[in-house]
C-alpha cells in the first residue's frame, strides 16, 4: 500500500513538472494576443470589413511579431480582392513582406504598382532602389537612383 502512494506522488510530481512550463507558455501567448488586440472584436475574422487602418496596423504588427508573414500576406491579398482598403496601403505592405521573404520579383511588381499611383514619391523609389540593390540588379538600381537624384534636385 505504501508503494502505491509513493508511485502516486511521483506521478503527480512528474505531471506538474511538465504542466507548469506548458501553462507558462500558454499564458505568455494569451498576454501577447490581448496586448496587440485590446478590443477582442479585432480578433474576430468575420469583422474584416469593419477594420480601420489602425486595426490593420495592429494585425500586421501582431503577425510580424509572430513571424507569420504568409498569413499576413494572404490577409492582405484578401483585402486587395475585397477592396476593403486602398490599394496604396495594401501594395506597400505586400511589397515589404515579399521583399523580406526574398521574393524580389513579386516585391518589384507591387512597388512598380505603387509608382503608378505616385511617380514622384521618394519613399517608394528608395524602397525600389533598395530592392534592386538586394537582388543585385545594378542597371535598374542606377536608373532608379538617377531618378531619385533628379527628383531631389527639382525639389530644392
Legacy VTK file of the C-alpha trace (Angstrom):
# vtk DataFile Version 3.0
C-alpha trace
ASCII
DATASET POLYDATA
POINTS 156 float
0.000 0.000 0.000
2.843 2.356 0.859
4.445 1.644 -2.513
1.268 2.709 -4.344
1.170 6.043 -2.538
4.779 6.848 -3.434
4.081 5.960 -7.061
1.086 8.272 -6.984
3.218 11.118 -5.583
5.862 10.522 -8.232
3.170 10.573 -10.898
1.787 13.882 -9.584
5.281 15.390 -9.398
6.202 14.383 -12.956
2.876 15.651 -14.263
3.340 19.020 -12.583
6.895 19.319 -13.863
5.598 19.077 -17.434
2.384 21.043 -16.991
3.787 24.130 -15.277
6.060 25.154 -18.213
3.237 24.432 -20.645
0.868 26.675 -18.689
3.522 29.374 -18.602
3.925 29.323 -22.396
0.173 29.422 -22.962
-0.151 32.368 -20.584
2.556 34.301 -22.420
0.768 33.753 -25.740
-2.530 34.906 -24.271
-0.911 38.064 -22.919
0.557 38.766 -26.365
-2.819 38.378 -28.014
-4.528 40.724 -25.580
-1.651 43.185 -25.754
-1.898 43.505 -29.532
-5.694 43.323 -29.620
-7.119 45.025 -26.537
-10.546 45.053 -28.140
-11.493 41.495 -28.880
-13.535 42.462 -31.930
-10.274 42.834 -33.856
-9.524 39.129 -33.370
-12.781 38.080 -34.983
-12.119 37.228 -38.629
-15.701 37.921 -39.650
-15.258 41.632 -38.916
-12.658 42.315 -41.624
-14.912 44.796 -43.384
-15.130 46.914 -40.217
-11.369 47.324 -39.782
-9.776 50.740 -39.900
-6.147 51.484 -40.730
-5.071 51.450 -37.077
-6.518 47.977 -36.552
-4.881 46.810 -39.781
-1.506 48.004 -38.489
-2.188 46.189 -35.208
-2.892 42.953 -37.067
0.208 43.364 -39.224
2.418 44.055 -36.192
0.966 41.011 -34.468
1.720 38.729 -37.407
5.178 40.269 -37.788
5.995 39.630 -34.145
4.883 36.021 -34.561
6.853 35.766 -37.842
3.735 34.632 -39.685
4.387 36.535 -42.887
2.466 34.171 -45.147
-0.671 34.574 -43.032
-0.285 38.323 -43.228
0.283 38.220 -46.983
-2.829 36.119 -47.527
-4.828 38.535 -45.361
-3.584 41.498 -47.416
-4.317 39.686 -50.681
-7.846 39.123 -49.382
-8.153 42.851 -48.606
-6.945 43.655 -52.118
-9.538 41.395 -53.723
-12.288 42.711 -51.425
-11.378 46.398 -51.921
-11.593 46.993 -48.176
-8.533 49.280 -48.033
-6.878 51.471 -50.623
-4.520 49.706 -52.969
-1.699 52.065 -51.993
-1.670 50.812 -48.389
-2.006 47.170 -49.376
0.680 47.312 -52.082
3.104 48.995 -49.668
2.769 46.204 -47.121
2.766 43.442 -49.740
5.946 44.772 -51.325
7.617 44.930 -47.928
6.596 41.384 -46.955
7.647 39.826 -50.247
10.948 41.697 -50.036
11.554 40.391 -46.511
10.847 36.851 -47.757
13.350 37.398 -50.630
10.714 37.136 -53.362
12.210 40.085 -55.181
10.272 39.812 -58.441
6.917 39.818 -56.673
8.026 42.715 -54.448
9.129 44.594 -57.572
5.663 44.068 -59.060
3.982 45.670 -56.046
6.471 48.543 -55.822
6.023 49.295 -59.526
2.257 49.284 -58.995
2.808 51.825 -56.224
4.746 54.001 -58.659
1.726 54.052 -60.946
-0.152 55.873 -58.165
2.604 58.374 -57.415
5.640 58.528 -59.705
7.437 61.169 -57.666
7.193 59.501 -54.253
10.751 59.348 -52.941
9.932 56.730 -50.307
8.696 54.264 -52.925
11.663 54.994 -55.178
14.070 54.393 -52.286
12.355 51.097 -51.481
12.622 50.077 -55.118
16.304 51.063 -55.266
16.972 49.046 -52.108
15.142 46.093 -53.650
17.285 46.273 -56.778
20.388 46.517 -54.599
19.382 43.369 -52.693
18.596 41.478 -55.890
21.876 42.672 -57.469
20.221 44.333 -60.462
22.723 47.158 -60.806
21.383 48.653 -64.039
17.855 49.067 -62.673
19.235 50.353 -59.384
21.284 53.039 -61.137
18.244 54.130 -63.171
16.151 54.495 -60.020
18.952 56.321 -58.183
19.263 58.749 -61.115
15.522 59.339 -60.974
15.761 59.969 -57.211
18.586 62.477 -57.663
16.628 64.287 -60.401
13.572 64.498 -58.160
15.611 65.741 -55.206
17.305 68.413 -57.321
13.944 69.569 -58.690
12.520 69.816 -55.164
15.404 72.001 -53.972
LINES 1 157
156 0 1 2 3 4 5 6 7 8 9 10 11 12 13 14 15 16 17 18 19 20 21 22 23 24 25 26 27 28 29 30 31 32 33 34 35 36 37 38 39 40 41 42 43 44 45 46 47 48 49 50 51 52 53 54 55 56 57 58 59 60 61 62 63 64 65 66 67 68 69 70 71 72 73 74 75 76 77 78 79 80 81 82 83 84 85 86 87 88 89 90 91 92 93 94 95 96 97 98 99 100 101 102 103 104 105 106 107 108 109 110 111 112 113 114 115 116 117 118 119 120 121 122 123 124 125 126 127 128 129 130 131 132 133 134 135 136 137 138 139 140 141 142 143 144 145 146 147 148 149 150 151 152 153 154 155
